[in-house]
Amino acid sequence: MTTQPTGSQLAQLSLYLTTFSAQDPGGWQKVLNRARAAEDAGFDRLVVPDHVVFGEHLEEYARPEVGGAAGGQQPTGPDGYWLEPLTVLSVLAGTTSRIRLGTNILIAALRRPVVLAKTLSTLDVLSNGRIDLGVGVGWQREEYDAAGLEFDGRGRLLDHTLEVCQTLWREQRAAFDSPLLHFENIHMMPKPLQPGGVPIWVSGTVNKNVVRRIIRFGGGWIPWGPDRVDVKTGIAKMREALAAGGRDPSTLDIVGLLPIVDDRNGATDLARTMDRVPELVAAGVTDFRVNTEISDEPAEAADFLTALVDSFRSTRSAG
């Protein structure tokens, strides 16, 4: 049995898997080990990041006007090792059985829409309906240049990609017509197991394009930039914008960060880590995401992750 996708009543706990390295890690078995340990510990979801290629202007990551985050820093240089996320999820689907699997985030517009639709449908079927698609436009012009795509039109390309995917997921005899693509009488099987197709989580700040994208495609929101830093204010703004656009804000799943807090001796302080969970649940966060270093020693990793899950569930229930 899988965990619930979007719209679940209880807040969930997700683990961000680091599938990149600043240099050759000498193997990636630790990614699989951590995924299995997270499932055994009771995490609800694993999410993985995306980059296809890099240019050499990584300082652009810190520019909000191109999609970056103020004060942020790209975690590797241009020759960092980054695994392709959908390939990673296909492996994780075969090595886990319950935990949900998602992207945080996939730069979906870099992929041909019909191939992306087929890939995600296949993943959803083989994972028994456990796939979530987190998407965003990205911040790096060179990544679009290398794919032969227009960086300045990346929002339009993302909308196009999502529209094609949902058309192929939902229509038995699919037709599509836009300035970018035309097809009719197209059949794509198998369809995703999840009704309506793979759930889409849209990343971004509260702005008209992101709000429109969520209303049209999204079951979830991954806040970015200032709305990720001050998620309570971001949620209030997003809910107001969704209601004005005719979307019931209560149906939207929302990501919030769960930073790990250490005590003065460097050990994890679970009580302080969970301190803000009740107020963020009350504000509307439905999926808490943990991004932290995890021991390569299996027993230590299992103990750490299990303690996190147990503390989270206890705090969630008490709230």
BALOBA-1460 file (C-alpha; in Angstrom, 3 decimals):
// residues 319
<rec num="1" residu="m" x="0.000" y="0.000" z="0.000"/>
<rec num="2" residu="t" x="1.309" y="3.475" z="-0.853"/>
<rec num="3" residu="t" x="1.018" y="6.656" z="1.154"/>
<rec num="4" residu="q" x="-1.534" y="9.188" z="0.009"/>
<rec num="5" residu="p" x="-0.547" y="11.600" z="-2.766"/>
<rec num="6" residu="t" x="-2.063" y="15.101" z="-2.519"/>
<rec num="7" residu="g" x="-4.935" y="16.155" z="-0.339"/>
<rec num="8" residu="s" x="-3.978" y="13.951" z="2.619"/>
<rec num="9" residu="q" x="-5.374" y="14.994" z="6.007"/>
<rec num="10" residu="l" x="-2.206" y="14.513" z="8.035"/>
<rec num="11" residu="a" x="0.984" y="16.459" z="7.399"/>
<rec num="12" residu="q" x="3.660" y="14.292" z="5.853"/>
<rec num="13" residu="l" x="7.426" y="14.025" z="6.216"/>
<rec num="14" residu="s" x="9.704" y="13.884" z="3.180"/>
<rec num="15" residu="l" x="13.440" y="13.374" z="2.775"/>
<rec num="16" residu="y" x="15.477" y="15.269" z="0.212"/>
<rec num="17" residu="l" x="17.974" y="12.797" z="-1.251"/>
<rec num="18" residu="t" x="21.263" y="14.345" z="-2.324"/>
<rec num="19" residu="t" x="21.897" y="12.861" z="-5.764"/>
<rec num="20" residu="f" x="24.802" y="15.123" z="-6.653"/>
<rec num="21" residu="s" x="28.400" y="15.509" z="-5.559"/>
<rec num="22" residu="a" x="30.987" y="18.238" z="-5.963"/>
<rec num="23" residu="q" x="33.404" y="15.568" z="-7.176"/>
<rec num="24" residu="d" x="33.353" y="11.906" z="-8.173"/>
<rec num="25" residu="p" x="31.879" y="10.134" z="-5.113"/>
<rec num="26" residu="g" x="33.280" y="6.782" z="-6.177"/>
<rec num="27" residu="g" x="29.836" y="5.196" z="-6.276"/>
<rec num="28" residu="w" x="26.213" y="5.957" z="-5.481"/>
<rec num="29" residu="q" x="25.163" y="3.019" z="-3.330"/>
<rec num="30" residu="k" x="24.628" y="5.361" z="-0.378"/>
<rec num="31" residu="v" x="21.690" y="6.962" z="-2.241"/>
<rec num="32" residu="l" x="19.932" y="3.602" z="-2.440"/>
<rec num="33" residu="n" x="20.825" y="2.768" z="1.155"/>
<rec num="34" residu="r" x="19.373" y="6.049" z="2.418"/>
<rec num="35" residu="a" x="16.209" y="5.582" z="0.386"/>
<rec num="36" residu="r" x="15.606" y="2.164" z="1.905"/>
<rec num="37" residu="a" x="16.434" y="3.453" z="5.378"/>
<rec num="38" residu="a" x="13.946" y="6.323" z="4.941"/>
<rec num="39" residu="e" x="11.215" y="3.903" z="3.909"/>
<rec num="40" residu="d" x="11.962" y="1.571" z="6.821"/>
<rec num="41" residu="a" x="11.895" y="4.549" z="9.205"/>
<rec num="42" residu="g" x="8.437" y="5.578" z="7.993"/>
<rec num="43" residu="f" x="9.111" y="8.663" z="5.870"/>
<rec num="44" residu="d" x="6.246" y="9.466" z="3.525"/>
<rec num="45" residu="r" x="8.198" y="10.665" z="0.496"/>
<rec num="46" residu="l" x="11.636" y="10.885" z="-1.117"/>
<rec num="47" residu="v" x="12.437" y="13.791" z="-3.436"/>
<rec num="48" residu="v" x="15.412" y="14.312" z="-5.736"/>
<rec num="49" residu="p" x="16.800" y="17.406" z="-7.542"/>
<rec num="50" residu="d" x="17.530" y="18.098" z="-11.209"/>
<rec num="51" residu="h" x="20.150" y="19.658" z="-13.431"/>
<rec num="52" residu="v" x="20.978" y="18.377" z="-16.904"/>
<rec num="53" residu="v" x="24.058" y="20.466" z="-17.754"/>
<rec num="54" residu="f" x="25.863" y="23.528" z="-16.409"/>
<rec num="55" residu="g" x="27.320" y="26.656" z="-17.878"/>
<rec num="56" residu="e" x="29.968" y="28.658" z="-16.081"/>
<rec num="57" residu="h" x="27.890" y="31.516" z="-14.653"/>
<rec num="58" residu="l" x="26.777" y="29.823" z="-11.471"/>
<rec num="59" residu="e" x="26.520" y="33.149" z="-9.650"/>
<rec num="60" residu="e" x="23.179" y="33.515" z="-11.450"/>
<rec num="61" residu="y" x="21.723" y="31.188" z="-8.810"/>
<rec num="62" residu="a" x="21.677" y="34.140" z="-6.416"/>
<rec num="63" residu="r" x="19.613" y="36.343" z="-8.763"/>
<rec num="64" residu="p" x="15.848" y="36.188" z="-8.034"/>
<rec num="65" residu="e" x="15.058" y="38.031" z="-11.260"/>
<rec num="66" residu="v" x="16.172" y="34.991" z="-13.300"/>
<rec num="67" residu="g" x="14.648" y="32.408" z="-10.974"/>
<rec num="68" residu="g" x="17.377" y="32.058" z="-8.374"/>
<rec num="69" residu="a" x="17.267" y="32.742" z="-4.638"/>
<rec num="70" residu="a" x="18.720" y="35.867" z="-3.059"/>
<rec num="71" residu="g" x="21.841" y="34.928" z="-1.146"/>
<rec num="72" residu="g" x="21.742" y="31.372" z="-2.458"/>
<rec num="73" residu="q" x="24.688" y="29.431" z="-3.801"/>
<rec num="74" residu="q" x="24.814" y="26.598" z="-6.318"/>
<rec num="75" residu="p" x="26.005" y="23.553" z="-4.311"/>
<rec num="76" residu="t" x="28.588" y="22.345" z="-6.858"/>
<rec num="77" residu="g" x="30.812" y="23.797" z="-9.528"/>
<rec num="78" residu="p" x="30.077" y="23.304" z="-13.231"/>
<rec num="79" residu="d" x="31.770" y="19.898" z="-13.153"/>
<rec num="80" residu="g" x="29.727" y="18.605" z="-10.238"/>
<rec num="81" residu="y" x="28.252" y="15.127" z="-10.628"/>
<rec num="82" residu="w" x="24.438" y="15.236" z="-10.949"/>
<rec num="83" residu="l" x="22.304" y="12.143" z="-11.489"/>
<rec num="84" residu="e" x="19.280" y="12.406" z="-13.792"/>
<rec num="85" residu="p" x="16.258" y="12.381" z="-11.451"/>
<rec num="86" residu="l" x="13.754" y="10.259" z="-13.375"/>
<rec num="87" residu="t" x="16.400" y="7.582" z="-13.853"/>
<rec num="88" residu="v" x="17.082" y="7.713" z="-10.115"/>
<rec num="89" residu="l" x="13.371" y="7.386" z="-9.334"/>
<rec num="90" residu="s" x="13.092" y="4.356" z="-11.599"/>
<rec num="91" residu="v" x="15.791" y="2.624" z="-9.564"/>
<rec num="92" residu="l" x="14.222" y="3.706" z="-6.266"/>
<rec num="93" residu="a" x="10.849" y="2.422" z="-7.437"/>
<rec num="94" residu="g" x="12.404" y="-1.021" z="-7.721"/>
<rec num="95" residu="t" x="14.179" y="-0.908" z="-4.367"/>
<rec num="96" residu="t" x="11.271" y="0.424" z="-2.279"/>
<rec num="97" residu="s" x="7.629" y="-0.582" z="-1.983"/>
<rec num="98" residu="r" x="5.671" y="2.016" z="0.000"/>
<rec num="99" residu="i" x="7.310" y="5.437" z="0.094"/>
<rec num="100" residu="r" x="6.255" y="8.065" z="-2.454"/>
<rec num="101" residu="l" x="8.855" y="9.265" z="-4.965"/>
<rec num="102" residu="g" x="9.087" y="12.775" z="-6.360"/>
<rec num="103" residu="t" x="11.159" y="15.505" z="-7.948"/>
<rec num="104" residu="n" x="12.157" y="18.702" z="-6.161"/>
<rec num="105" residu="i" x="12.208" y="19.977" z="-8.774"/>
<rec num="106" residu="l" x="12.302" y="18.714" z="-12.377"/>
<rec num="107" residu="i" x="13.073" y="21.345" z="-15.012"/>
<rec num="108" residu="a" x="10.333" y="19.747" z="-17.067"/>
<rec num="109" residu="a" x="10.524" y="22.062" z="-20.075"/>
<rec num="110" residu="l" x="13.956" y="20.646" z="-20.955"/>
<rec num="111" residu="r" x="12.290" y="17.328" z="-21.867"/>
<rec num="112" residu="r" x="10.159" y="16.654" z="-24.933"/>
<rec num="113" residu="p" x="6.602" y="16.587" z="-23.549"/>
<rec num="114" residu="v" x="5.435" y="13.357" z="-25.182"/>
<rec num="115" residu="v" x="8.516" y="11.479" z="-23.953"/>
<rec num="116" residu="l" x="8.165" y="12.956" z="-20.467"/>
<rec num="117" residu="a" x="4.515" y="11.910" z="-20.355"/>
<rec num="118" residu="k" x="5.436" y="8.353" z="-21.323"/>
<rec num="119" residu="t" x="8.335" y="8.174" z="-18.862"/>
<rec num="120" residu="l" x="6.266" y="9.391" z="-15.922"/>
<rec num="121" residu="s" x="3.339" y="7.159" z="-16.812"/>
<rec num="122" residu="t" x="5.668" y="4.167" z="-16.917"/>
<rec num="123" residu="l" x="7.213" y="5.130" z="-13.577"/>
<rec num="124" residu="d" x="3.799" y="5.530" z="-12.014"/>
<rec num="125" residu="v" x="2.663" y="2.116" z="-13.200"/>
<rec num="126" residu="l" x="5.838" y="0.321" z="-12.135"/>
<rec num="127" residu="s" x="5.863" y="2.039" z="-8.720"/>
<rec num="128" residu="n" x="2.197" y="1.197" z="-8.091"/>
<rec num="129" residu="g" x="1.106" y="4.839" z="-8.239"/>
<rec num="130" residu="r" x="3.780" y="6.419" z="-6.053"/>
<rec num="131" residu="i" x="5.116" y="9.224" z="-8.293"/>
<rec num="132" residu="d" x="4.845" y="12.994" z="-7.659"/>
<rec num="133" residu="l" x="6.094" y="15.541" z="-10.201"/>
<rec num="134" residu="g" x="7.548" y="18.723" z="-8.723"/>
<rec num="135" residu="v" x="8.306" y="21.234" z="-11.483"/>
<rec num="136" residu="g" x="9.880" y="24.642" z="-11.914"/>
<rec num="137" residu="v" x="11.359" y="26.846" z="-14.606"/>
<rec num="138" residu="g" x="14.963" y="26.844" z="-13.361"/>
<rec num="139" residu="w" x="17.429" y="29.720" z="-13.239"/>
<rec num="140" residu="q" x="20.192" y="28.824" z="-15.710"/>
<rec num="141" residu="r" x="20.137" y="30.214" z="-19.248"/>
<rec num="142" residu="e" x="22.875" y="27.862" z="-20.482"/>
<rec num="143" residu="e" x="20.781" y="24.812" z="-19.609"/>
<rec num="144" residu="y" x="18.071" y="25.967" z="-21.994"/>
<rec num="145" residu="d" x="20.624" y="27.016" z="-24.613"/>
<rec num="146" residu="a" x="22.136" y="23.522" z="-24.598"/>
<rec num="147" residu="a" x="18.683" y="22.013" z="-25.145"/>
<rec num="148" residu="g" x="17.962" y="24.370" z="-28.028"/>
<rec num="149" residu="l" x="15.199" y="26.155" z="-26.108"/>
<rec num="150" residu="e" x="14.462" y="29.800" z="-25.340"/>
<rec num="151" residu="f" x="15.298" y="30.736" z="-21.760"/>
<rec num="152" residu="d" x="13.118" y="33.842" z="-21.847"/>
<rec num="153" residu="g" x="10.109" y="31.713" z="-22.837"/>
<rec num="154" residu="r" x="10.664" y="29.011" z="-20.248"/>
<rec num="155" residu="g" x="7.417" y="29.662" z="-18.372"/>
<rec num="156" residu="r" x="5.413" y="29.210" z="-21.552"/>
<rec num="157" residu="l" x="7.413" y="26.062" z="-22.348"/>
<rec num="158" residu="l" x="6.673" y="24.628" z="-18.901"/>
<rec num="159" residu="d" x="2.944" y="25.261" z="-19.303"/>
<rec num="160" residu="h" x="3.064" y="23.624" z="-22.727"/>
<rec num="161" residu="t" x="4.889" y="20.588" z="-21.342"/>
<rec num="162" residu="l" x="2.404" y="20.102" z="-18.505"/>
<rec num="163" residu="e" x="-0.588" y="20.541" z="-20.788"/>
<rec num="164" residu="v" x="0.693" y="17.903" z="-23.205"/>
<rec num="165" residu="c" x="1.426" y="15.488" z="-20.349"/>
<rec num="166" residu="q" x="-2.018" y="15.831" z="-18.825"/>
<rec num="167" residu="t" x="-3.676" y="15.493" z="-22.230"/>
<rec num="168" residu="l" x="-1.874" y="12.212" z="-22.899"/>
<rec num="169" residu="w" x="-2.498" y="10.941" z="-19.362"/>
<rec num="170" residu="r" x="-6.232" y="11.656" z="-19.440"/>
<rec num="171" residu="e" x="-7.434" y="11.163" z="-23.003"/>
<rec num="172" residu="q" x="-7.745" y="7.736" z="-24.589"/>
<rec num="173" residu="r" x="-7.714" y="9.237" z="-28.084"/>
<rec num="174" residu="a" x="-5.678" y="12.385" z="-27.543"/>
<rec num="175" residu="a" x="-5.657" y="15.577" z="-29.569"/>
<rec num="176" residu="f" x="-3.634" y="18.727" z="-29.017"/>
<rec num="177" residu="d" x="-3.298" y="21.966" z="-30.897"/>
<rec num="178" residu="s" x="-1.101" y="24.945" z="-30.059"/>
<rec num="179" residu="p" x="1.450" y="27.150" z="-31.829"/>
<rec num="180" residu="l" x="4.136" y="24.749" z="-30.573"/>
<rec num="181" residu="l" x="2.576" y="21.382" z="-31.331"/>
<rec num="182" residu="h" x="-0.298" y="19.689" z="-33.130"/>
<rec num="183" residu="f" x="-1.417" y="16.084" z="-32.973"/>
<rec num="184" residu="e" x="-4.689" y="14.164" z="-33.159"/>
<rec num="185" residu="n" x="-5.892" y="10.579" z="-32.791"/>
<rec num="186" residu="i" x="-2.883" y="9.766" z="-30.592"/>
<rec num="187" residu="h" x="-2.916" y="6.810" z="-28.196"/>
<rec num="188" residu="m" x="-0.491" y="6.499" z="-25.271"/>
<rec num="189" residu="m" x="-0.695" y="3.520" z="-22.968"/>
<rec num="190" residu="p" x="-0.404" y="2.675" z="-20.189"/>
<rec num="191" residu="k" x="-2.001" y="5.587" z="-18.399"/>
<rec num="192" residu="p" x="-0.742" y="6.489" z="-14.910"/>
<rec num="193" residu="l" x="-2.410" y="4.542" z="-12.127"/>
<rec num="194" residu="q" x="-3.242" y="7.738" z="-10.261"/>
<rec num="195" residu="p" x="-6.588" y="9.223" z="-11.352"/>
<rec num="196" residu="g" x="-6.035" y="12.245" z="-13.572"/>
<rec num="197" residu="g" x="-2.365" y="11.454" z="-13.982"/>
<rec num="198" residu="v" x="0.768" y="12.051" z="-11.935"/>
<rec num="199" residu="p" x="0.173" y="14.778" z="-9.289"/>
<rec num="200" residu="i" x="1.959" y="18.021" z="-10.169"/>
<rec num="201" residu="w" x="3.613" y="20.223" z="-7.551"/>
<rec num="202" residu="v" x="4.489" y="23.700" z="-8.859"/>
<rec num="203" residu="s" x="7.537" y="25.530" z="-7.513"/>
<rec num="204" residu="g" x="7.877" y="29.300" z="-7.363"/>
<rec num="205" residu="t" x="7.112" y="32.509" z="-5.541"/>
<rec num="206" residu="v" x="3.623" y="33.938" z="-5.254"/>
<rec num="207" residu="n" x="3.242" y="35.636" z="-8.623"/>
<rec num="208" residu="k" x="0.594" y="35.629" z="-11.324"/>
<rec num="209" residu="n" x="2.313" y="32.974" z="-13.452"/>
<rec num="210" residu="v" x="2.827" y="30.525" z="-10.601"/>
<rec num="211" residu="v" x="-0.707" y="31.093" z="-9.305"/>
<rec num="212" residu="r" x="-2.143" y="30.508" z="-12.767"/>
<rec num="213" residu="r" x="-0.010" y="27.373" z="-13.172"/>
<rec num="214" residu="i" x="-1.212" y="25.967" z="-9.852"/>
<rec num="215" residu="i" x="-4.853" y="26.680" z="-10.681"/>
<rec num="216" residu="r" x="-4.468" y="24.982" z="-14.032"/>
<rec num="217" residu="f" x="-2.201" y="22.043" z="-13.230"/>
<rec num="218" residu="g" x="-1.132" y="21.825" z="-9.634"/>
<rec num="219" residu="g" x="-2.106" y="19.706" z="-6.676"/>
<rec num="220" residu="g" x="0.783" y="21.095" z="-4.637"/>
<rec num="221" residu="w" x="2.979" y="24.158" z="-4.180"/>
<rec num="222" residu="i" x="6.723" y="24.188" z="-3.466"/>
<rec num="223" residu="p" x="7.440" y="27.722" z="-2.173"/>
<rec num="224" residu="w" x="10.621" y="29.382" z="-3.401"/>
<rec num="225" residu="g" x="12.665" y="32.453" z="-2.531"/>
<rec num="226" residu="p" x="11.136" y="34.749" z="0.104"/>
<rec num="227" residu="d" x="7.981" y="32.633" z="0.256"/>
<rec num="228" residu="r" x="10.055" y="29.634" z="1.279"/>
<rec num="229" residu="v" x="11.899" y="31.653" z="3.939"/>
<rec num="230" residu="d" x="8.684" y="33.112" z="5.391"/>
<rec num="231" residu="v" x="6.334" y="30.306" z="4.465"/>
<rec num="232" residu="k" x="3.473" y="31.441" z="6.724"/>
<rec num="233" residu="t" x="3.229" y="34.788" z="4.949"/>
<rec num="234" residu="g" x="3.690" y="33.049" z="1.599"/>
<rec num="235" residu="i" x="0.823" y="30.659" z="2.304"/>
<rec num="236" residu="a" x="-1.491" y="33.504" z="3.256"/>
<rec num="237" residu="k" x="-0.677" y="35.315" z="0.006"/>
<rec num="238" residu="m" x="-1.045" y="32.159" z="-2.072"/>
<rec num="239" residu="r" x="-4.389" y="31.259" z="-0.524"/>
<rec num="240" residu="e" x="-5.721" y="34.750" z="-1.207"/>
<rec num="241" residu="a" x="-4.519" y="34.594" z="-4.828"/>
<rec num="242" residu="l" x="-5.994" y="31.133" z="-5.393"/>
<rec num="243" residu="a" x="-9.357" y="32.123" z="-3.959"/>
<rec num="244" residu="a" x="-9.415" y="35.188" z="-6.221"/>
<rec num="245" residu="g" x="-8.740" y="32.864" z="-9.164"/>
<rec num="246" residu="g" x="-11.556" y="30.483" z="-8.272"/>
<rec num="247" residu="r" x="-9.441" y="27.683" z="-6.750"/>
<rec num="248" residu="d" x="-10.293" y="26.293" z="-3.324"/>
<rec num="249" residu="p" x="-7.090" y="26.956" z="-1.310"/>
<rec num="250" residu="s" x="-7.867" y="24.115" z="1.104"/>
<rec num="251" residu="t" x="-7.245" y="21.539" z="-1.654"/>
<rec num="252" residu="l" x="-3.609" y="22.577" z="-2.141"/>
<rec num="253" residu="d" x="-0.724" y="20.655" z="-0.590"/>
<rec num="254" residu="i" x="2.134" y="22.944" z="0.486"/>
<rec num="255" residu="v" x="5.795" y="22.202" z="1.164"/>
<rec num="256" residu="g" x="7.615" y="23.583" z="4.189"/>
<rec num="257" residu="l" x="11.203" y="23.076" z="5.289"/>
<rec num="258" residu="l" x="12.081" y="21.210" z="8.486"/>
<rec num="259" residu="p" x="15.632" y="22.287" z="9.375"/>
<rec num="260" residu="i" x="17.508" y="19.997" z="11.728"/>
<rec num="261" residu="v" x="18.525" y="21.815" z="14.918"/>
<rec num="262" residu="d" x="21.594" y="20.657" z="16.845"/>
<rec num="263" residu="d" x="22.352" y="21.181" z="20.510"/>
<rec num="264" residu="r" x="25.553" y="22.789" z="21.750"/>
<rec num="265" residu="n" x="27.339" y="19.427" z="21.521"/>
<rec num="266" residu="g" x="26.431" y="18.897" z="17.871"/>
<rec num="267" residu="a" x="23.772" y="16.242" z="18.543"/>
<rec num="268" residu="t" x="20.315" y="16.515" z="16.985"/>
<rec num="269" residu="d" x="17.870" y="18.324" z="19.237"/>
<rec num="270" residu="l" x="14.573" y="16.711" z="18.248"/>
<rec num="271" residu="a" x="12.410" y="18.898" z="20.470"/>
<rec num="272" residu="r" x="13.778" y="22.136" z="18.983"/>
<rec num="273" residu="t" x="13.694" y="20.648" z="15.470"/>
<rec num="274" residu="m" x="9.972" y="19.995" z="15.841"/>
<rec num="275" residu="d" x="9.252" y="23.236" z="17.663"/>
<rec num="276" residu="r" x="7.550" y="25.011" z="14.718"/>
<rec num="277" residu="v" x="5.704" y="22.002" z="13.290"/>
<rec num="278" residu="p" x="2.328" y="22.699" z="14.982"/>
<rec num="279" residu="e" x="2.184" y="26.354" z="13.926"/>
<rec num="280" residu="l" x="3.221" y="25.523" z="10.357"/>
<rec num="281" residu="v" x="0.609" y="22.779" z="10.147"/>
<rec num="282" residu="a" x="-1.948" y="25.317" z="11.347"/>
<rec num="283" residu="a" x="-0.711" y="27.749" z="8.682"/>
<rec num="284" residu="g" x="-1.226" y="25.154" z="5.946"/>
<rec num="285" residu="v" x="2.022" y="23.215" z="5.473"/>
<rec num="286" residu="t" x="1.158" y="19.636" z="4.521"/>
<rec num="287" residu="d" x="4.585" y="18.264" z="3.575"/>
<rec num="288" residu="f" x="7.670" y="18.896" z="5.708"/>
<rec num="289" residu="r" x="10.931" y="18.302" z="3.869"/>
<rec num="290" residu="v" x="14.179" y="17.375" z="5.585"/>
<rec num="291" residu="n" x="17.509" y="18.117" z="3.928"/>
<rec num="292" residu="t" x="20.381" y="17.029" z="6.128"/>
<rec num="293" residu="e" x="23.582" y="15.028" z="6.266"/>
<rec num="294" residu="i" x="23.015" y="11.342" z="7.032"/>
<rec num="295" residu="s" x="25.588" y="8.853" z="8.236"/>
<rec num="296" residu="d" x="26.940" y="6.329" z="5.730"/>
<rec num="297" residu="e" x="26.798" y="3.745" z="8.502"/>
<rec num="298" residu="p" x="23.460" y="1.904" z="8.040"/>
<rec num="299" residu="a" x="22.602" y="1.424" z="11.712"/>
<rec num="300" residu="e" x="23.329" y="5.063" z="12.577"/>
<rec num="301" residu="a" x="21.317" y="6.281" z="9.590"/>
<rec num="302" residu="a" x="18.375" y="4.054" z="10.514"/>
<rec num="303" residu="d" x="18.381" y="5.218" z="14.138"/>
<rec num="304" residu="f" x="18.565" y="8.897" z="13.134"/>
<rec num="305" residu="l" x="15.785" y="8.687" z="10.546"/>
<rec num="306" residu="t" x="13.512" y="6.614" z="12.789"/>
<rec num="307" residu="a" x="13.932" y="9.092" z="15.639"/>
<rec num="308" residu="l" x="13.003" y="11.936" z="13.284"/>
<rec num="309" residu="v" x="9.856" y="10.187" z="12.087"/>
<rec num="310" residu="d" x="8.768" y="9.198" z="15.590"/>
<rec num="311" residu="s" x="9.297" y="12.727" z="16.901"/>
<rec num="312" residu="f" x="7.488" y="14.265" z="13.926"/>
<rec num="313" residu="r" x="4.469" y="12.001" z="14.291"/>
<rec num="314" residu="s" x="4.301" y="12.609" z="18.027"/>
<rec num="315" residu="t" x="4.465" y="16.375" z="17.535"/>
<rec num="316" residu="r" x="1.935" y="16.276" z="14.699"/>
<rec num="317" residu="s" x="-0.517" y="14.277" z="16.810"/>
<rec num="318" residu="a" x="-0.071" y="16.536" z="19.834"/>
<rec num="319" residu="g" x="-0.732" y="19.607" z="17.678"/>
